[in-house]
Amino acid sequence: MRVIVSLLALLLIGTQVQAAAQTETSDEVAQMCKKISDRLASVSYKECSNIQFYQPRFYSASNQPILEAHYAAKPGVKNPVRILFIGGIHGDELSSVSVTFKWLNTLNQHHSGSFDWHFLPLANPDGLLRRPATRVNANNVDLNRNFIPAAAKLTPLEYWQQEASKRKRYYPGEKPLSEPESKVIHTLIDEYKPTVIVSVHAPHGILDFDGDKQPPEKLGPLYLRHLGTYPGSLGNYGWYVKNVPVMTIELPYAGIMPSAGDISRMWVDLVRWVRVKAQPESQVADGTDEKGAVSVHSGK
């Protein structure tokens, strides 16, 4: 009898500990949403907290949680297109985070299940939350130069030393994948096995693409223009190392939001491209994932 009572007590304690842990991780998401909404007037706390983010499993160099949200394809969809969607890899490109949240909320309301989406709306929370915001993370590393490079004459560090005038904002770190944030993306590429990676930046005002699929000619007001890749960049790593096409959306301004109409048109064009060009020929997608106008809030 005593053994049974002891076992029940252990089970009860275990349940209480698990519940406490779940409360703690939920609080982490809420706290991060509060930090993001305090930093970005265009992302309200409600807008962030409405998303069903994972319990945090990845953290930045300064131990900030890196938020993840997943929208799975319907069980009946065979071999669905899998999109890894990344915003805010550079913390000072504020619009890239805000617009990613607008698209994430559109998907949250209108996900048809035709495609499979995995979102990191803010890959570099350290850079965004600094005052002023910075391109680099808390270790002063440019995350978009910290990936494993394709074979080249110069390593990312050598390129930075010889070709980039050692500008601090482009420092790639002493070695590839030295940073927890770039390791997160590396892990997700291996774990999630995306069909395509979409990364949102600013402020070049263009659309760039690395891969063997036919890219869209435009997304809303952004027209295709190939910029090339740098050693250690996500485009270089994604396509030339991992053989995953990378679409880079360069918004026109880092600190100014596009119009609500342009945000909506970019999303519609993106989803149409995914349906027509990105998916395997054997898969037929019936849904839309593009319904709903995007609402841009000027306040929190």
Beta strands, then each sheet from edge to edge (+ up, - down):
strand 1: 69-71
strand 2: 82-87
strand 3: 116-120
strand 4: 196-201
strand 5: 206-210
strand 6: 218-219
strand 7: 222-223
strand 8: 246-250
sheet 1: 1+ 3- 2- 4- 8- 5+
sheet 2: 6+ 7-
end
